Amino acid sequence: MPLIIVLVLIIGIAIAVITIFIMKSVLAPKKLATVANYQKQGKHLAAIRLVKQILLKEPRNAEAHYLLANSYLAENKAEIALMELKAVNQIGSFGGYCKENEFRLIIAELYEQFNQPEEALKEYVLLIKLMPTMGEYYYRAGKLFENRNKAEKAVQYYRKAIQLTPRLSKAHYSLGFILFRGKKNVEAKAEFEAALKYKADFYAAHFYLGKLQKGNHDYIPALLSFEKASRDQDFKVKSLVERGACYMSLKSFDKAIIELERGIKLTSNAASPETLYARYFLASCHEQERDFENAIDQWEQIYAKKPNFRDVAEKLSQYQELRSDDKMKDFLTSGVGEFQEICKALTTTMGLNITELSDIKNGCEIIAVDGDTKWRGTRKMPKLIWYLRIPEMVPDTTVRAIHEKMKALNVSRSIIVVSTNFSRKAQEYAESRPIDLIGKEKLQTELKKVDFKIIHAAMKKK
């Protein structure tokens, strides 16, 4: 009798275990299917409630954790979703609703979102092992390496991404950008062009392609590239500044001014590098056009934001006389006709008689002889004089040029008059030759001898 009871108990327990197993095997998947249907219908709160009930009974159900994470993501609760996906990772079981490749992609993206690049990189490496022909995963891993300043490693992954997916424009661009920073301009240009071949509106690629073209002095193609890049708000101001710089190189200062003023109007940060450079280039354009008031205004605005920006302080010091010295201002800003009259007057104050006068680049050329000599019949030796209005320090090449002109004209002495000063090399070259250099200070002294009322009256008559 006792033996029969024991057998009955054993059989009953076995039936109960089998029943529970069957219930779990049949009912749990049905509940997970219901959760999945809720998600398809967008009923994520209902899905969350049901899947939580499942997890109370089966806390190590990887599919349930994964489905719960998906619903949290749909409800914009990414941080909680990441916790659930970490639970899936710890369980390490995949299949059914939790496919490993989909899971690893989602968790990698969340790691990136929450600034955990090391964890994200591990997931992309695992994805590459799972799906070795997917160029996208190589690209994403390369991006993470690039962000960690491991450019060589990033290049390897970008090249692999391109090998697997030749039309992956962002991989071409990212590879091109690293090559651009590494001064490998020919290779970088090829990659930017490839990026644009597969994605014509890749504005970042247009911008950096324009930088390369500008660097190669291909200004017309560069202008077109920057124009296309300017269609993107992130590159608009930068592109306008670059277009302005291109026009400056082409000596089209009026067009440069338009582009640079557009860029300044669009910027919201007066102290940003783009704004400072836009103002600096704009000041240079005004300076070249001898519109010194506007140039000074731009330099002052730069100085107010960043006093040590390039040579702004030096420029303001150089032109401070314009605010107090009207004669220097007239010398620098007058039109061609009035400037020639000023040069003629300065020549007269030197005791010279003018025999020839002509325009030259950035100034005026005069050939003159001594106005009076002690001995009658003495041959008056001609002198070559250049009056130059240039904003920068005069280099030795200018002094060498007048020396060559002296030889061509058979002139024994020359004078260069400028509103700035001369470089050390220029001074050294002139010291051993019959060339006199008159810089800013001496010019101011000479200008004081000139009667500008007579010049202004003469110009009115004209």
Buried (B, 14 or more C-beta within 10 A) or exposed (E): EEEEEEEEEEEEEEEEEEEEEEEEEEEBEEBBEBBBEBBEEEBBEBBBEBBEEBBEEBEEBBBBBBBBBBBBBBBEBBEBBBBBBBBBBEBEBBEBBBEBBEBBBBBBBBBBEEEBBEBBBBBBBBBBEBBEEBBBBBBBBBBBBBEEEBBEBBBBBBBBBBEBBBEBBBBBBBBBBBBBEEEBBEBBBBBBBBBBBBBEEBBBBBBBBBBBBBEEEBBEBBBBBBBBBBEBEEBBBBBBBBBBBBBBEBEBBEBBBBBBBBBBEBBEEEEBEBBBBBBBBBBBBBBBBBBBEBBBBBBBBBBEBEEEBEEBBEBBEBBEBBEEBEBBBBBBBBEEEBBBBBBBBBBBBBEBEBEEBEEEEBBBBBBBBBEEEEEEEEEBEBBBBBBBBBBEBBBBEBBBEBBEBBEEEEBEBBBBBBBBBBBEEBBEBBEEBEBBBBBBEEBBEBBEEBEBEEBEEEEEEE
